[in-house]
Amino acid sequence: MDVILRELFTTPIGLLAIFTIVFMVAMGLFLLIRFWKKAHE
């Protein structure tokens, strides 16, 4: 497990994977909130 975490946080590919996951979650939340507001109009 230590090797996986070290590779995830220190290599460029690992950092790109973390950024991609965070971006997708943020975009999903943004769209969910936006559609929820539009539905209640």
PDBQT receptor file of N, H, CA, C and O in Angstrom, charges set to zero:
ATOM      1  N   MET A   1       0.826  -1.197   0.000  1.00  0.00    +0.000 N 
ATOM      2  CA  MET A   1       0.000   0.000   0.000  1.00  0.00    +0.000 C 
ATOM      3  C   MET A   1       0.865   1.254   0.000  1.00  0.00    +0.000 C 
ATOM      4  O   MET A   1       0.517   2.263  -0.614  1.00  0.00    +0.000 OA
ATOM      5  N   ASP A   2       2.011   1.179   0.704  1.00  0.00    +0.000 N 
ATOM      6  H   ASP A   2       2.294   0.360   1.203  1.00  0.00    +0.000 HD
ATOM      7  CA  ASP A   2       2.902   2.325   0.779  1.00  0.00    +0.000 C 
ATOM      8  C   ASP A   2       3.453   2.679  -0.606  1.00  0.00    +0.000 C 
ATOM      9  O   ASP A   2       3.586   3.853  -0.951  1.00  0.00    +0.000 OA
ATOM     10  N   VAL A   3       3.770   1.650  -1.387  1.00  0.00    +0.000 N 
ATOM     11  H   VAL A   3       3.662   0.696  -1.107  1.00  0.00    +0.000 HD
ATOM     12  CA  VAL A   3       4.307   1.880  -2.731  1.00  0.00    +0.000 C 
ATOM     13  C   VAL A   3       3.262   2.546  -3.623  1.00  0.00    +0.000 C 
ATOM     14  O   VAL A   3       3.584   3.432  -4.415  1.00  0.00    +0.000 OA
ATOM     15  N   ILE A   4       2.027   2.118  -3.488  1.00  0.00    +0.000 N 
ATOM     16  H   ILE A   4       1.765   1.399  -2.844  1.00  0.00    +0.000 HD
ATOM     17  CA  ILE A   4       0.957   2.691  -4.307  1.00  0.00    +0.000 C 
ATOM     18  C   ILE A   4       0.752   4.164  -3.978  1.00  0.00    +0.000 C 
ATOM     19  O   ILE A   4       0.647   4.993  -4.881  1.00  0.00    +0.000 OA
ATOM     20  N   LEU A   5       0.694   4.495  -2.685  1.00  0.00    +0.000 N 
ATOM     21  H   LEU A   5       0.779   3.821  -1.951  1.00  0.00    +0.000 HD
ATOM     22  CA  LEU A   5       0.495   5.891  -2.300  1.00  0.00    +0.000 C 
ATOM     23  C   LEU A   5       1.682   6.759  -2.695  1.00  0.00    +0.000 C 
ATOM     24  O   LEU A   5       1.503   7.897  -3.131  1.00  0.00    +0.000 OA
ATOM     25  N   ARG A   6       2.892   6.227  -2.545  1.00  0.00    +0.000 N 
ATOM     26  H   ARG A   6       3.037   5.303  -2.192  1.00  0.00    +0.000 HD
ATOM     27  CA  ARG A   6       4.082   7.001  -2.927  1.00  0.00    +0.000 C 
ATOM     28  C   ARG A   6       4.063   7.277  -4.425  1.00  0.00    +0.000 C 
ATOM     29  O   ARG A   6       4.362   8.390  -4.857  1.00  0.00    +0.000 OA
ATOM     30  N   GLU A   7       3.712   6.269  -5.217  1.00  0.00    +0.000 N 
ATOM     31  H   GLU A   7       3.469   5.365  -4.866  1.00  0.00    +0.000 HD
ATOM     32  CA  GLU A   7       3.664   6.460  -6.659  1.00  0.00    +0.000 C 
ATOM     33  C   GLU A   7       2.533   7.399  -7.067  1.00  0.00    +0.000 C 
ATOM     34  O   GLU A   7       2.673   8.169  -8.017  1.00  0.00    +0.000 OA
ATOM     35  N   LEU A   8       1.416   7.336  -6.352  1.00  0.00    +0.000 N 
ATOM     36  H   LEU A   8       1.302   6.710  -5.581  1.00  0.00    +0.000 HD
ATOM     37  CA  LEU A   8       0.274   8.188  -6.673  1.00  0.00    +0.000 C 
ATOM     38  C   LEU A   8       0.586   9.656  -6.429  1.00  0.00    +0.000 C 
ATOM     39  O   LEU A   8       0.176  10.512  -7.213  1.00  0.00    +0.000 OA
ATOM     40  N   PHE A   9       1.310   9.963  -5.349  1.00  0.00    +0.000 N 
ATOM     41  H   PHE A   9       1.644   9.268  -4.712  1.00  0.00    +0.000 HD
ATOM     42  CA  PHE A   9       1.542  11.360  -4.987  1.00  0.00    +0.000 C 
ATOM     43  C   PHE A   9       2.873  11.927  -5.475  1.00  0.00    +0.000 C 
ATOM     44  O   PHE A   9       3.098  13.130  -5.340  1.00  0.00    +0.000 OA
ATOM     45  N   THR A  10       3.755  11.115  -6.030  1.00  0.00    +0.000 N 
ATOM     46  H   THR A  10       3.572  10.137  -6.139  1.00  0.00    +0.000 HD
ATOM     47  CA  THR A  10       5.059  11.635  -6.436  1.00  0.00    +0.000 C 
ATOM     48  C   THR A  10       5.308  11.601  -7.928  1.00  0.00    +0.000 C 
ATOM     49  O   THR A  10       6.115  12.384  -8.428  1.00  0.00    +0.000 OA
ATOM     50  N   THR A  11       4.638  10.715  -8.662  1.00  0.00    +0.000 N 
ATOM     51  H   THR A  11       3.982  10.078  -8.257  1.00  0.00    +0.000 HD
ATOM     52  CA  THR A  11       4.885  10.643 -10.102  1.00  0.00    +0.000 C 
ATOM     53  C   THR A  11       3.916  11.556 -10.847  1.00  0.00    +0.000 C 
ATOM     54  O   THR A  11       2.813  11.817 -10.367  1.00  0.00    +0.000 OA
ATOM     55  N   PRO A  12       4.319  12.034 -12.001  1.00  0.00    +0.000 N 
ATOM     56  CA  PRO A  12       3.416  12.888 -12.800  1.00  0.00    +0.000 C 
ATOM     57  C   PRO A  12       2.118  12.188 -13.188  1.00  0.00    +0.000 C 
ATOM     58  O   PRO A  12       1.058  12.815 -13.198  1.00  0.00    +0.000 OA
ATOM     59  N   ILE A  13       2.187  10.905 -13.503  1.00  0.00    +0.000 N 
ATOM     60  H   ILE A  13       3.047  10.396 -13.495  1.00  0.00    +0.000 HD
ATOM     61  CA  ILE A  13       0.972  10.179 -13.872  1.00  0.00    +0.000 C 
ATOM     62  C   ILE A  13       0.029  10.057 -12.676  1.00  0.00    +0.000 C 
ATOM     63  O   ILE A  13      -1.187  10.177 -12.830  1.00  0.00    +0.000 OA
ATOM     64  N   GLY A  14       0.578   9.822 -11.496  1.00  0.00    +0.000 N 
ATOM     65  H   GLY A  14       1.566   9.725 -11.370  1.00  0.00    +0.000 HD
ATOM     66  CA  GLY A  14      -0.240   9.742 -10.294  1.00  0.00    +0.000 C 
ATOM     67  C   GLY A  14      -0.916  11.063  -9.984  1.00  0.00    +0.000 C 
ATOM     68  O   GLY A  14      -2.098  11.098  -9.642  1.00  0.00    +0.000 OA
ATOM     69  N   LEU A  15      -0.168  12.150 -10.105  1.00  0.00    +0.000 N 
ATOM     70  H   LEU A  15       0.792  12.122 -10.383  1.00  0.00    +0.000 HD
ATOM     71  CA  LEU A  15      -0.746  13.478  -9.857  1.00  0.00    +0.000 C 
ATOM     72  C   LEU A  15      -1.812  13.808 -10.890  1.00  0.00    +0.000 C 
ATOM     73  O   LEU A  15      -2.824  14.428 -10.563  1.00  0.00    +0.000 OA
ATOM     74  N   LEU A  16      -1.594  13.400 -12.127  1.00  0.00    +0.000 N 
ATOM     75  H   LEU A  16      -0.772  12.896 -12.393  1.00  0.00    +0.000 HD
ATOM     76  CA  LEU A  16      -2.600  13.617 -13.164  1.00  0.00    +0.000 C 
ATOM     77  C   LEU A  16      -3.866  12.817 -12.868  1.00  0.00    +0.000 C 
ATOM     78  O   LEU A  16      -4.972  13.302 -13.106  1.00  0.00    +0.000 OA
ATOM     79  N   ALA A  17      -3.715  11.608 -12.356  1.00  0.00    +0.000 N 
ATOM     80  H   ALA A  17      -2.816  11.214 -12.163  1.00  0.00    +0.000 HD
ATOM     81  CA  ALA A  17      -4.872  10.790 -11.991  1.00  0.00    +0.000 C 
ATOM     82  C   ALA A  17      -5.657  11.444 -10.856  1.00  0.00    +0.000 C 
ATOM     83  O   ALA A  17      -6.887  11.484 -10.896  1.00  0.00    +0.000 OA
ATOM     84  N   ILE A  18      -4.954  11.957  -9.845  1.00  0.00    +0.000 N 
ATOM     85  H   ILE A  18      -3.955  11.924  -9.812  1.00  0.00    +0.000 HD
ATOM     86  CA  ILE A  18      -5.627  12.634  -8.735  1.00  0.00    +0.000 C 
ATOM     87  C   ILE A  18      -6.367  13.866  -9.242  1.00  0.00    +0.000 C 
ATOM     88  O   ILE A  18      -7.520  14.094  -8.876  1.00  0.00    +0.000 OA
ATOM     89  N   PHE A  19      -5.710  14.661 -10.083  1.00  0.00    +0.000 N 
ATOM     90  H   PHE A  19      -4.773  14.476 -10.381  1.00  0.00    +0.000 HD
ATOM     91  CA  PHE A  19      -6.349  15.858 -10.637  1.00  0.00    +0.000 C 
ATOM     92  C   PHE A  19      -7.586  15.496 -11.445  1.00  0.00    +0.000 C 
ATOM     93  O   PHE A  19      -8.606  16.179 -11.352  1.00  0.00    +0.000 OA
ATOM     94  N   THR A  20      -7.512  14.432 -12.236  1.00  0.00    +0.000 N 
ATOM     95  H   THR A  20      -6.683  13.877 -12.312  1.00  0.00    +0.000 HD
ATOM     96  CA  THR A  20      -8.646  14.011 -13.056  1.00  0.00    +0.000 C 
ATOM     97  C   THR A  20      -9.821  13.586 -12.186  1.00  0.00    +0.000 C 
ATOM     98  O   THR A  20     -10.964  13.943 -12.471  1.00  0.00    +0.000 OA
ATOM     99  N   ILE A  21      -9.552  12.833 -11.137  1.00  0.00    +0.000 N 
ATOM    100  H   ILE A  21      -8.623  12.543 -10.906  1.00  0.00    +0.000 HD
ATOM    101  CA  ILE A  21     -10.622  12.389 -10.252  1.00  0.00    +0.000 C 
ATOM    102  C   ILE A  21     -11.277  13.581  -9.558  1.00  0.00    +0.000 C 
ATOM    103  O   ILE A  21     -12.504  13.661  -9.484  1.00  0.00    +0.000 OA
ATOM    104  N   VAL A  22     -10.466  14.503  -9.053  1.00  0.00    +0.000 N 
ATOM    105  H   VAL A  22      -9.470  14.438  -9.113  1.00  0.00    +0.000 HD
ATOM    106  CA  VAL A  22     -11.006  15.689  -8.373  1.00  0.00    +0.000 C 
ATOM    107  C   VAL A  22     -11.808  16.539  -9.351  1.00  0.00    +0.000 C 
ATOM    108  O   VAL A  22     -12.873  17.043  -8.996  1.00  0.00    +0.000 OA
ATOM    109  N   PHE A  23     -11.317  16.705 -10.572  1.00  0.00    +0.000 N 
ATOM    110  H   PHE A  23     -10.452  16.296 -10.861  1.00  0.00    +0.000 HD
ATOM    111  CA  PHE A  23     -12.020  17.497 -11.575  1.00  0.00    +0.000 C 
ATOM    112  C   PHE A  23     -13.363  16.876 -11.927  1.00  0.00    +0.000 C 
ATOM    113  O   PHE A  23     -14.359  17.593 -12.035  1.00  0.00    +0.000 OA
ATOM    114  N   MET A  24     -13.414  15.569 -12.108  1.00  0.00    +0.000 N 
ATOM    115  H   MET A  24     -12.606  14.987 -12.021  1.00  0.00    +0.000 HD
ATOM    116  CA  MET A  24     -14.664  14.899 -12.464  1.00  0.00    +0.000 C 
ATOM    117  C   MET A  24     -15.693  15.009 -11.330  1.00  0.00    +0.000 C 
ATOM    118  O   MET A  24     -16.877  15.222 -11.591  1.00  0.00    +0.000 OA
ATOM    119  N   VAL A  25     -15.256  14.868 -10.095  1.00  0.00    +0.000 N 
ATOM    120  H   VAL A  25     -14.295  14.695  -9.883  1.00  0.00    +0.000 HD
ATOM    121  CA  VAL A  25     -16.183  14.993  -8.964  1.00  0.00    +0.000 C 
ATOM    122  C   VAL A  25     -16.718  16.425  -8.882  1.00  0.00    +0.000 C 
ATOM    123  O   VAL A  25     -17.914  16.633  -8.676  1.00  0.00    +0.000 OA
ATOM    124  N   ALA A  26     -15.832  17.404  -9.043  1.00  0.00    +0.000 N 
ATOM    125  H   ALA A  26     -14.861  17.235  -9.210  1.00  0.00    +0.000 HD
ATOM    126  CA  ALA A  26     -16.253  18.809  -8.979  1.00  0.00    +0.000 C 
ATOM    127  C   ALA A  26     -17.214  19.140 -10.113  1.00  0.00    +0.000 C 
ATOM    128  O   ALA A  26     -18.210  19.829  -9.895  1.00  0.00    +0.000 OA
ATOM    129  N   MET A  27     -16.931  18.659 -11.320  1.00  0.00    +0.000 N 
ATOM    130  H   MET A  27     -16.122  18.099 -11.497  1.00  0.00    +0.000 HD
ATOM    131  CA  MET A  27     -17.811  18.924 -12.450  1.00  0.00    +0.000 C 
ATOM    132  C   MET A  27     -19.167  18.259 -12.237  1.00  0.00    +0.000 C 
ATOM    133  O   MET A  27     -20.203  18.840 -12.562  1.00  0.00    +0.000 OA
ATOM    134  N   GLY A  28     -19.166  17.049 -11.697  1.00  0.00    +0.000 N 
ATOM    135  H   GLY A  28     -18.325  16.577 -11.434  1.00  0.00    +0.000 HD
ATOM    136  CA  GLY A  28     -20.427  16.363 -11.412  1.00  0.00    +0.000 C 
ATOM    137  C   GLY A  28     -21.270  17.117 -10.398  1.00  0.00    +0.000 C 
ATOM    138  O   GLY A  28     -22.481  17.259 -10.571  1.00  0.00    +0.000 OA
ATOM    139  N   LEU A  29     -20.628  17.603  -9.334  1.00  0.00    +0.000 N 
ATOM    140  H   LEU A  29     -19.644  17.488  -9.194  1.00  0.00    +0.000 HD
ATOM    141  CA  LEU A  29     -21.360  18.378  -8.336  1.00  0.00    +0.000 C 
ATOM    142  C   LEU A  29     -21.901  19.677  -8.919  1.00  0.00    +0.000 C 
ATOM    143  O   LEU A  29     -23.032  20.067  -8.629  1.00  0.00    +0.000 OA
ATOM    144  N   PHE A  30     -21.103  20.343  -9.735  1.00  0.00    +0.000 N 
ATOM    145  H   PHE A  30     -20.184  20.026  -9.971  1.00  0.00    +0.000 HD
ATOM    146  CA  PHE A  30     -21.538  21.590 -10.364  1.00  0.00    +0.000 C 
ATOM    147  C   PHE A  30     -22.766  21.355 -11.240  1.00  0.00    +0.000 C 
ATOM    148  O   PHE A  30     -23.739  22.105 -11.169  1.00  0.00    +0.000 OA
ATOM    149  N   LEU A  31     -22.715  20.304 -12.069  1.00  0.00    +0.000 N 
ATOM    150  H   LEU A  31     -21.925  19.694 -12.126  1.00  0.00    +0.000 HD
ATOM    151  CA  LEU A  31     -23.845  20.022 -12.953  1.00  0.00    +0.000 C 
ATOM    152  C   LEU A  31     -25.076  19.583 -12.169  1.00  0.00    +0.000 C 
ATOM    153  O   LEU A  31     -26.199  19.945 -12.521  1.00  0.00    +0.000 OA
ATOM    154  N   LEU A  32     -24.871  18.811 -11.116  1.00  0.00    +0.000 N 
ATOM    155  H   LEU A  32     -23.958  18.517 -10.831  1.00  0.00    +0.000 HD
ATOM    156  CA  LEU A  32     -25.990  18.372 -10.287  1.00  0.00    +0.000 C 
ATOM    157  C   LEU A  32     -26.699  19.573  -9.656  1.00  0.00    +0.000 C 
ATOM    158  O   LEU A  32     -27.927  19.650  -9.672  1.00  0.00    +0.000 OA
ATOM    159  N   ILE A  33     -25.936  20.493  -9.110  1.00  0.00    +0.000 N 
ATOM    160  H   ILE A  33     -24.938  20.430  -9.097  1.00  0.00    +0.000 HD
ATOM    161  CA  ILE A  33     -26.530  21.683  -8.496  1.00  0.00    +0.000 C 
ATOM    162  C   ILE A  33     -27.222  22.539  -9.543  1.00  0.00    +0.000 C 
ATOM    163  O   ILE A  33     -28.310  23.062  -9.303  1.00  0.00    +0.000 OA
ATOM    164  N   ARG A  34     -26.593  22.682 -10.705  1.00  0.00    +0.000 N 
ATOM    165  H   ARG A  34     -25.710  22.256 -10.900  1.00  0.00    +0.000 HD
ATOM    166  CA  ARG A  34     -27.173  23.505 -11.760  1.00  0.00    +0.000 C 
ATOM    167  C   ARG A  34     -28.488  22.919 -12.269  1.00  0.00    +0.000 C 
ATOM    168  O   ARG A  34     -29.465  23.648 -12.443  1.00  0.00    +0.000 OA
ATOM    169  N   PHE A  35     -28.518  21.607 -12.507  1.00  0.00    +0.000 N 
ATOM    170  H   PHE A  35     -27.725  21.015 -12.366  1.00  0.00    +0.000 HD
ATOM    171  CA  PHE A  35     -29.746  20.979 -12.987  1.00  0.00    +0.000 C 
ATOM    172  C   PHE A  35     -30.829  21.001 -11.918  1.00  0.00    +0.000 C 
ATOM    173  O   PHE A  35     -32.010  21.141 -12.236  1.00  0.00    +0.000 OA
ATOM    174  N   TRP A  36     -30.434  20.863 -10.641  1.00  0.00    +0.000 N 
ATOM    175  H   TRP A  36     -29.475  20.749 -10.383  1.00  0.00    +0.000 HD
ATOM    176  CA  TRP A  36     -31.404  20.884  -9.556  1.00  0.00    +0.000 C 
ATOM    177  C   TRP A  36     -32.071  22.258  -9.473  1.00  0.00    +0.000 C 
ATOM    178  O   TRP A  36     -33.278  22.350  -9.253  1.00  0.00    +0.000 OA
ATOM    179  N   LYS A  37     -31.283  23.326  -9.648  1.00  0.00    +0.000 N 
ATOM    180  H   LYS A  37     -30.302  23.251  -9.827  1.00  0.00    +0.000 HD
ATOM    181  CA  LYS A  37     -31.859  24.668  -9.614  1.00  0.00    +0.000 C 
ATOM    182  C   LYS A  37     -32.780  24.903 -10.806  1.00  0.00    +0.000 C 
ATOM    183  O   LYS A  37     -33.839  25.514 -10.666  1.00  0.00    +0.000 OA
ATOM    184  N   LYS A  38     -32.376  24.417 -11.983  1.00  0.00    +0.000 N 
ATOM    185  H   LYS A  38     -31.515  23.921 -12.097  1.00  0.00    +0.000 HD
ATOM    186  CA  LYS A  38     -33.205  24.581 -13.175  1.00  0.00    +0.000 C 
ATOM    187  C   LYS A  38     -34.523  23.809 -13.040  1.00  0.00    +0.000 C 
ATOM    188  O   LYS A  38     -35.561  24.264 -13.521  1.00  0.00    +0.000 OA
ATOM    189  N   ALA A  39     -34.483  22.658 -12.395  1.00  0.00    +0.000 N 
ATOM    190  H   ALA A  39     -33.640  22.287 -12.004  1.00  0.00    +0.000 HD
ATOM    191  CA  ALA A  39     -35.682  21.841 -12.236  1.00  0.00    +0.000 C 
ATOM    192  C   ALA A  39     -36.701  22.501 -11.321  1.00  0.00    +0.000 C 
ATOM    193  O   ALA A  39     -37.904  22.280 -11.462  1.00  0.00    +0.000 OA
ATOM    194  N   HIS A  40     -36.225  23.304 -10.391  1.00  0.00    +0.000 N 
ATOM    195  H   HIS A  40     -35.248  23.484 -10.277  1.00  0.00    +0.000 HD
ATOM    196  CA  HIS A  40     -37.132  23.953  -9.453  1.00  0.00    +0.000 C 
ATOM    197  C   HIS A  40     -37.629  25.312  -9.934  1.00  0.00    +0.000 C 
ATOM    198  O   HIS A  40     -38.347  26.002  -9.210  1.00  0.00    +0.000 OA
ATOM    199  N   GLU A  41     -37.256  25.693 -11.130  1.00  0.00    +0.000 N 
ATOM    200  H   GLU A  41     -36.673  25.132 -11.717  1.00  0.00    +0.000 HD
ATOM    201  CA  GLU A  41     -37.757  26.973 -11.674  1.00  0.00    +0.000 C 
ATOM    202  C   GLU A  41     -39.123  26.790 -12.288  1.00  0.00    +0.000 C 
ATOM    203  O   GLU A  41     -39.706  27.748 -12.796  1.00  0.00    +0.000 OA
TER     204      GLU A  41
